[in-house]
Amino acid sequence: MVPLIGIEEEYLVVDPYTRHVTPRAADVLAAATDVLDVAHEITRFQVEARSAPSADLAELGAQLRAARKEVAGAARSCGLAVVASGIPVLGNVMTPPLSDDARYEQGRSLYRALQDEISICALHVHVDVPDEEHAVYVGNHLRPWLPTLIALAANSPFFVGRDTGYASWRVISWGRWPVSGAPPYFPTFGDYELAVRALAESGALMDPKTVFWDARPSPRLPTVEVRVADVPLDVNDSLTIIGLVRGLVVRALADVARGDRGLPIPSEVVRAAYWRAARDGLTGDSLDVRHGTLVPAPLMARRLLAHVSDALSEAGDLPYVEDGLERLLDKGSGAERQRRVHAREQDLTEVVDDLIEATVA
């Protein structure tokens, strides 16, 4: 049986005249239709759209396109716009205005200046698994491939008026949190439970929802949640990444059923691969953590495709994901598009204008 997928995409609210992010997410949410599943996020700069669970990539694509269209329309009705970008290109975001929620205020007390760059937008992919234990072992198997997903989805090179030199500054910014980035390797489910209890005892967690690893058991659903990717600019790229994520989960579940709990790759090596992928995206080399060797990022992406090809075939997704991956590698990531626009126009307001248009194209 092909697992169901649920999607969350986060967008930034911008002023179409100044092109700065603006803390008016509540206005956009109020203007959104009742049909659309949209919600506030941690800051007033962000809105989130959610899909209904589906096993069909085409259906998920239709939902994402409809969601972007509806959110953009709601924003326009308020004299605003939304962009699919991993982090704000322009605007005064420090200290960000938090949404009205006692839990977010509790987080500010706990995490302090870490929240100064919390205005970040990601693509979250939930894939059905039998239970929390399976989700932990799936995370073990996903660890070697998370950096490749970072490179494919990179869409945050500019941050509040400057080029960071990274393809995904969101990944770097988010990685400073105490429980973030790639999950550790857990030999047993008991090891996972002990680690989470120790993290809670340390004060690093407010509750299970603040286990922010990029592959984690969902705190409320029987899914593994993969949250490693910047929100892609192009819905087709989102769907390619979603297909690859489900392929990884299906492949991992099959391996776990055979008693394989994944390669115990040192966390320091995975962390270095994260840094390399976030810096260079698809334009440089990637670290294949399974072998400790650098390879061109597009080659690493094709290795990922080969790794999950049987699982993609089982779901009927292989032709779609193959085409999507080749298209993404040919045109480049969202980060590359942002930099091309800036190189041509030498003006970050033009980058934001392109983001506004491309988000719903």
C-alpha positions, 0 to 999 in steps of 0.5 A, a space after each residue: 500500500 502506498 503511504 499517504 502524504 500530508 503537506 505544509 508550505 509556509 510563505 512570507 507576507 510582503 508589502 508589494 510597494 516596499 517589498 519588505 516583509 510585513 507583520 500582517 499575516 492575521 489580515 491575510 488569514 482573515 481574508 482567506 476562504 473557509 475552504 482553504 486550510 491556512 494557519 498562522 505561524 510563529 511570527 506575524 510575517 508568515 502564513 502556512 497552507 496545509 494539504 489534505 492527506 493524499 497518496 497521489 502526487 498530482 492531487 497534492 500538486 492541485 492542492 498546493 497550486 490552489 492553496 498558493 492561489 487562494 493565499 495570494 488572492 487573500 493577500 492582494 485583497 489586503 494590498 499585500 503579497 506572499 512569497 515562497 522564500 526560505 527567509 526574508 529578502 528585505 525588511 526589518 525582522 529583528 526582533 520579529 513580532 510573534 503571533 498571539 499565542 502564549 506558547 510562542 511567548 514561552 518560547 521567547 523566554 526559553 530561546 531568547 535571541 535564537 528567535 531573532 531569525 525565526 521568520 523562516 519558511 519550509 516545506 514539511 512532508 508527513 508520510 504515513 508510518 506504522 508507529 513512532 518506533 518505525 518513524 525513528 528508524 526511518 529517520 536513521 535511513 534518511 540521515 545520509 540523504 537529507 543534505 541532498 534534499 537541502 541542495 535541491 530545495 535551497 531557496 534562501 540566499 538573501 537575508 534582509 538586504 545582503 547576499 549571505 554567500 549561502 544557497 540556504 541561509 534558512 538551514 544555517 540559521 535554523 541549525 543554531 537551535 538546540 534540537 534541530 538539523 539532522 536527527 541523531 542515529 538511534 540504535 533502538 527506540 529506547 535510545 530515542 526515548 532516553 534522549 528526548 527525556 534528557 533533552 526535556 530535562 535540560 530545558 531545551 524542549 518545551 514539549 514534544 512539538 519542539 523536537 525540531 529535527 529534520 526527520 522526526 516522529 510527528 508529535 500528533 500523527 502516525 507519520 514521519 515528518 521531514 522538514 529539511 527543505 526550504 519552501 521551494 519557489 516552484 510547485 513542481 519542485 515541491 512535488 519532486 521533493 515530496 516524491 523523493 521524500 516518500 520514496 525514501 520513507 518507503 525504501 526505509 520501511 522496507 529496509 527496517 522490515 528486513 532488520 536494517 536500522 540504517 548506517 550509524 554515520 557520525 553526526 559531525 559528518 552529517 553536520 558537515 554535509 549539511 553545511 556544504 549543501 546549504 552553502 553551495 546548493 546544486 552549484 558545487 560539490 556534495 559530501 556523500 556521507 556514506 563514503 566520505 567523498 565529495 561528488 558534484 551535487 547533481 550526481 548526488 541527486 541522481 544517486 538519491 533517485 537511484 536509491 529510491 527508484 524501486 519505491 517510486 515505481 511501486 507508487 507509480 511516481 518514477 516517471 514524474 519524479 525523474 522528469 521533475 528532477 532533471 528539470 530542476 537540475 537543468 534550471 537550478 534551484 530557487 536560490 540560483 533563480 534569485 541570484 540570476 535576477 539580482 545579477 541582471 537587475 542589481 536590485 533586491 526589490 526586483 528579486 522580491 517582485 520575481 518571487 511574488 510572480 513565481 510563487 503563483 506562476 
